[in-house]
Amino acid sequence: MTTTTKPTNAEFDDAPPPPKKRRTAFLSLAAWKQFISVAKPYWLGDQKKRAWMLLGLLIVLMLFETKFAVMLNDQAGEMTSALAAKDADRFWSTVRACLLVLAFAVPSYAFYYYMRDLFANHWRRWLTGRFLDGYLKGRTYYALGANSEVDNPDQRISEDINTFTGRSINFLLIFLGSAMQLVAFSAVLWSISHVLVAVLVVYALAGTGVALYAFGNPLIHLNFWQLRREADFRFSLMRVRENAESIAFYRGEAQERAHIDNKLNKAIQNYDKLIRKQRSLNLYQRTFSQLTLVLPASILAQQVLSGELEVGRAMQAAGAFTAVLGAVGVIVDNFESLSRFVAGVGRLQALSDLVMPDGDPGKGDAVPPARIELHPGAHLSLESLTLRPPRSERVLIKELSLELRPGDALLITGDSGCGKSSLLRAIGGLWQEGSGRIHHPPLEDFFFLPQQPYLQLGSLRSQLIYPSAQSGLTDEQLLDILHQVQMPELAERVGGLSAVHDWEKLLSVGEQQRMAFARVLVHSPRLVILDEATSALDSANESALYARLRESGATLISIAHRPAVLRHHTHVLHLLGEGAWKLHDAHSFQFDEAVAGAARRRGDAPVKKREAPIAV
């Protein structure tokens, strides 16, 4: 069945914190496990050779960049000493050396950042493809609609993956570069002052520890909810665009505005908390970094003033001190970005548990355990089928047994809410809560026509052959099919089969339903399921389309409420509510819902289930 679902748009007036298993302490073992779970397939899978080659190239470029940084720091100290000594030859020689180093350093720097972004883009494309495979395979996207924990899967795939790959590469290279910088400049610093190295170690460790304790978990928590609430705000705007005509007819702008304002206020309120916490972090980071202007000079001042140390050497020490502190204090310097990154990793991991083909199905509950058994068969048959809605104990249909032979046509009728569409979902494999067996032809031979057809973005030709990407039919055959569904002028009116339009807005609901019938004729399936698929059509068009389907020899299962469709069916399944049902021959069935309703109001005993399968 081609029913689509939109991302969950949960209310958060009194939103609880993220589930405990998703609340990850900053840089904890759980955070590392989440990161490795998402990242590992790329580094160990089919793209591992390219991934490691690109990383190796970046490391080589970083080594060059670090070497150039050390050389420039040395030359800066040398220039300062030359100026202090008023040695012109020494000064200009140093300037020439600096320019030579820069001639190599600048291109290396630019190429390094280009390769970093190229690497992140390649990883994003691969990882997005992997998530899309899991999201669309096995109709996982449909099952996720019933999961309240995984909100906005579209945002997680489109934005969180992009953030994950870009920041993963960025942070990896920052940490590797910091390690190189630490080794390179520590040697310079050690050769100048052992005391300065000791002060640096204590200062960096204390500063990082305070930052982790005071800002770690609060920032992750706030960033987690900011991502979620921004996605909900964006989705509320998207709903207005998708349902613009209905909202305009209802004149529902005031209520839509109230709903959008509600989502926006939640995002703004959470962001207020976030920026207050970031204000404190920025104050701490600024203090932590600015003290480095004073510490080296204070420690080395006596040696410089006494003449034991050249001014240039002191400048080298100050530069090395800043570089080493930047290396060991990399967590403090990038704390805000790291907190957002960890929050996004948690969201991706939650989605990965549910959509990845090699994930553990026990980690999430979006896809309910299969209880109704699905088996391949020559034709459709139901054996003692009991059906319940997902996450509910209510019985919609109890022990239904029937068998449809090729060319049969079954009409399903009954009061609203009795389980008609739910039965179609079970036959299509979307709902599996209950018991019994369904034997069915290959799912490729099913074709579902909903009351509101889905029209994709694309050409008129792509609408006709959907869900296939290609068709062996010629344009003349496609035009003939349009004629068979009572739309002979459509192609000419819209500009031909290659014309691209917003079809949901261009075509009326009746034309959209006829387009769905055209798709059936294009694909010639063995089994066609119609869920009030002619509700917007007049009687003449409805009768002509049903007659055309019957001529094709396909087996039909229909939900309809008009007595006129009865003559196009061989049998009727009447759902009576509370799980009861009755099977009729179409020729003897009286299409009168008032009679059934009156019987229920009188308290008549429900019709009992059949004891054995009935061949239709």
C-alpha angles and dihedrals in degrees: 000000000000098000110141129208132209124225116279111270101197125182117245105187089128097013114181120225117272113285112281094248088058097047102097124190113233111272090351125148089259091056091051091049091052092049094047092047091057098037103040099078091061095049095043101030136077093304096050096109094055092041094054093042091054091046091049091052091050091050091052090050090049091053090054091047092051092048091050090049091054091047092050091048090052092048091048089055091046091052091050091051091047091052092047090051092043089232106156098184091050091047097050092044088055091048091054090049090051092051091050091052091047091052088065099030098057098054090042090052094049094046091048093058092044091054091046093056092042090053093049091048092052092049091048092053092050096045093045089052090051093051092045090052090055094039096053099032117094090005091281089154088064095049092049089064088074094050114095095187098060105061126182100003088179091062092047091053098042101038111013093054091050090050092045097053096040095047094040091059091041095050093042091055092043091055093044091047090048091053091051091045091049092054096043099046096035088066090052092047094046091053090056106037132000090190092057091055092051092049090048094054094049093045095049096046093047093047094049093047093052092048093051093048098044104036110019110091097026092058093046091050094049093045091050091057093041091059091049097046094046088053091050091050091050091047092053089056091047091054090056091053093047094047099035096129096049092047090049092051091048091043086226097155094117094054093043089051090051090050093048091046089052091055093043093050091053091051092047094047092050090046090052089058090045096052092047090055090044090051089059090045092050090051090051094045092048092050092046094052100038093056087068087073090064107032101066093043092048093050096044098037096095093051092050094045091048091050095244091117131040118237089238091054089051089052090051089051091049091050092046091047091053092047094049092044089051088052097049093036095050091117093055092046093051099034097119094049092044092053092053089046094053091048091052092048089056091053092049092048091053090053093042091057089061106036106033113101091222094044125118108258090205091067094073139026102212093108110053119222113270111255103154104071117228117204131175115248143164091255140359119287134159123211119198091324116189114183132197130174117254113278092008138101094208112121112224099174127014125208098330115182126182141134129217119208122205110283095020120129122209123195116202116203140164143114121313112280096021093117107267097134090036090060089053090051090053092049089050091052095246098113119044104164109123135036142279133065136284118200111195142167117252110302088237087070092057121093123186126202113193126196090251107038121216114242116191128209108269146072128325088253091056090051091055097048096040128163088028119077093211137022136198091219118108124233089255090056091048091051089050090053090053087054091051091055092051097258103107094145099047099094093049092045095054098039105268137301092300094055115120120210142148091269097188089062098036099050126059118235089256091053090047090054091050088050088056090054089050089057089056091054091048093054101033095210123192094229126037122190117197120192102192085312094163099046093117096044129094119244095259095053092042093053093046093051094047090049090051091052092049090051090055090064094234121147110248132209112183140181110202140143102202117100090217093073092058093085091061093061135071100206140019127216108203113198110205101186132253089062096300122130143167132204120219138182106249093229092059099037118110109215096216116130091181090066093053092046092050091051091054092048089052089055096242115175112267118253110262123237123261116261098214136031113278120216110224 
